[in-house]
Amino acid sequence: MSPFHARHADLLDQAVARTTDRGYWTPYPEIPSASVYGAGAPESGEAAFRALLDRPFPLDGHPTTGTVPATEVSPYGFPLGISYPHLAPEAAVATAKSAAPAWRSASPDVRAGVAAEILARLNAASFEIAHAVQHTTGQPFVMAFQAGGPHAQDRGLEAVAYAWEAQRRHPATARWSKPRRRGGPLVMDKTYTPVGRGVAVLVACNTFPTWNGYPGFFASLVTGNPVIVKPHRRAVLPLAITVRIAREVLTEAGFDPDVVLLAASGPDERTAPALATHPDVRIVDFTGSGEFGDWLETNARQAVVHTEKAGLNTVVVDSTDDYAGLLRNLAFSLSLYSGQMCTTPQNILAPRDGFPTDQGPRTADEFAADLGSALDDLLRDPARATATLGAIVNGSVLARLEEAAALGRTAHPSRAVTHPDHPDAVVRTPLVARLDAEADEKTYTSEWFGPVSFVIATDDTAHSLRVLRDTVRRHGALTACVYATDEDVLAASRAAALEAGVHLSENLTGEVFPNQSAAFSDFHGTSANPAANATLTDPAFVTGRFCVLQSRRHAPAEEHEHEEHADVR
């Protein structure tokens, strides 16, 4: 047993077990506290982040074809000033290929042990990573710590567990003995070796570089593939730290650190298409726009392509016995990270003439107004508001918000919030517009990523469920929700979600929200609708990253003759 596998054997066994029982479990605490992570951990993590600013990022021994100038500006109002090694696509793929043989030849146990050690060190660096995530994505700090650190590590470990277990399904060796009518049996000795497909490329996103990036990164690594990490130019730092730690562990384990490479790109470069379609690249993981995800699925034909895009996350409101809880839950869901999540609800469907609640019936217009009031209650205090909203990640989101306001259908306007600690941050509250299911289909069947949501009037709940089913089947979604007090309506909603191929949440009124997803329990993405062709994480996410190759030979005659005689006796 290798040292790292021995160190983490119990963790790996637990992780595999938890993929089966689907209950709550995490080895990585989500509380950003010195009492949990050790005295001085918050301060030293922030100091480590500050020490990286305004200088070249330290990646000792990393190959380079030049320098990528600083491209990252914190959404909280200051440039990071960090430059990175440049690695052209051809050089990146060639380097990864040259590092692959020893890593490919290592056993799944060895590779899983190395991956578990990388995750342990990433967890120890959670505060440093949290600041890096906050100041590249605009997430509020606590969210950046949790989603960028422990929750991302959970997803990484989940991928390790699936990948490690899939490779252990078959024995390493077997003796095959076929009886014959005359003479002794025909005996063969066979070996079965999991072998990675080849070079993997991770094309990461701006908003959740680690949470969305770690599953593909670790699934490819554990299945024996070198990984080229292509970060978004506005969110390089979190993945650069990840690459640095991974290379350190690989070196300590006796492997070429070039098994993991960083492929940062300059502001005017588009290297992702060249990397993804390189003939020697065999695996591509992508999170981001539907347009580029569709392009990858069509053009990266030499590779196994896993995409998570986005879609029209939908809520169906039929009835509720906790109207205040419904409003609080939806208001927080729309506000969290300013709606800049692939799981944020966009289309909220409600009967035009009203639906029953414990506070009396509400029409679609009244519901939209009540939702606006709930947003005001949640976001009235600037400190609380900014701790929920974070900052707008880039100008495209802000432009989309302005376009939504220009529709002239606003039920609750967005407003600017001044951040108490970062006055240069661009912070906006959610906009809610009132649309009609028939008249405004063109508007709500487009994706409005960011703090834009629609209350859409329908004829009745049956109409709402048809809209849910039809729009998700055509345009995709990662989440769907229903609020109903009648079991028949809930059953009809489940049927609609199953037909549409989307995960469903029912009557969320407490502290679980539609845009949350827990590793080892919740699946993220379904591959059953256009929003994603992969699921984080299931067996299909890992099995295409390796194949099992066999060798066979006749067993030595004296061995099976001895076995035959022993059987006779």
Phi, psi and omega in degrees: 000132181290156183302316181290323177293320177299320181296325188245016184301315181296319179300315181296318178297318178297318182298317178298317180298322183288336175292343181266316185277340172063018177275178179291133175194138170206137172269357187243103185300139184265000183272119181279075188227144176294332178292338179264316187259359177107148180301132178084354183299314179299316182292317182290328177294317177294321179296321178297319177296312182299326181292343180274345186287148171060039177197169176294141179287133184280107174232082186301130175078000181288132179296154183210148172241024180143203183229135173268119180293164181301126181238353188261132174234126180298132172300349177269004164113018177213148177285143178282329175069027183257128173259159184225158174295138176267137178223108182297152184307313181299316180293322180298313182293318179297318180295316179298319179298320182290335180274350191287322193304311183294321178294319178296326182281343179293154181285158174305324178299315180297313182295320178294323177296318177297316180298318179296324178291321175301315180296321178299320180284328172297320178298319178296335180263020188299324180290319176299314180295323180300315178294323178295318178293315180304315189266010168243336184251335186089003176299146171296157192300313183298319177296318179299320177296310186288304183289322181279337182251259187304319181292322175295320177295322173304312181295324176296315180295323177301316178295321176302314183298313180297316183293317180296314182294321180299324181283345180262006182297323181256149179290157177290326180220155176207149172253125183254124183229115181251117179297147176235154183293327179234138181079182180285176181291158172272118190239131178232144169258132185231146173240150180230118186237118173291130183229128179298153182288329182145205185295133177250144176238127174255114177258107190265166184255171182282326192270323181223068187297325181270314183301315178279336185274325187297322180303309179294321180303308184283328177297318178293318183297312185292333178273010169095022183248137170291150187235126171260120182264115178253095181282159170294141187296339178269353184219060181277319194302314181302322180278333173296319176298318178299314179297318179302313181293318180298319181293324176298316181291317178302317179297315179297330180277358176091016181252161175294123180297343180288003167301333176236126183230150174256130179238067176292151182232152180287172185297334183252008181266146169235083184270343182301314179300319180294319177295312187294331183257006177299135185298337179268359175272125187248348181220136175228129171245133184219137167232131179160214189292149176297325182298310181286326176300317177296321179298316180297315181298329181275322192255334179275062190284344180277354188237158165281122186247124175247120181238143165234117184252244178196189181181205187254081179296132196231142176238131175251122178252116178249317182187162178203148172254012176214073185296320179297319178294321177301312182296317179299317182295314180293320180299316179293320181298321179287333186270332186304121182052039177053033179069013184270049181232144180291354181250001182292134176298137175247309186256117181247111187263128181217143179301133185303317187269001172124160178218151184282142174222171177288352177250019181098168182293149178229129172283171178299321179295315180296321179297316179299319178294318179296321178295321176298319178295322178296322175297317178298317179298318182292323193249017183295316181277125184302320181295316178292321181298312184289332176291340177262315187283327190065218182228156178292128192287326180199172185295334180296321179294317180297320179296322179295321178296318179294324177295320179296321179296327182285351178296334181078019182241023188290127173264330177216116185283156170281151176223155177281145176235133176274124180286127184294335181254339184226081186297341180272356179291144175266110183237131180224143173276163182292147171260137174240125178247152179256116181240174176241138186300323182274314188284332190244026184302320181299326181288308188277352173269005167264152178276130179243072184295124182127197186278058180227124176220159184235131165268117189247121181282132177238171180290321181190183184294324177301320176296317179301317181292327175294318178297315177305306184299313187289317182289323180290320178297325182274323190242345177090160174195152175259337179221152170217150181224153173222143172240115182202145177260351183260128182296329178294322177293319177297319179295319178295325178293318177298318179297318179296318179294320178296319179293323180283337181081043183227148176289145185237136170247140185242125171054051177281109179233356182253223188262022168245134189237153184298335180266019173253146180215123186259126176300155180068359177225305182270136168276146181238117189080156184233338191066008181256000174215168189294353182289337181199145174254012181218161179237132174260113347233140177221175182303324181296336180289338185247330190292332178284358182269354179210164171232163177253117179256140182244154166233152182212152177207160174294135177292146177306132186303318184296331181289311184281337172294319177299318179296321181296316180294323179295324179294321180297316181294000000 
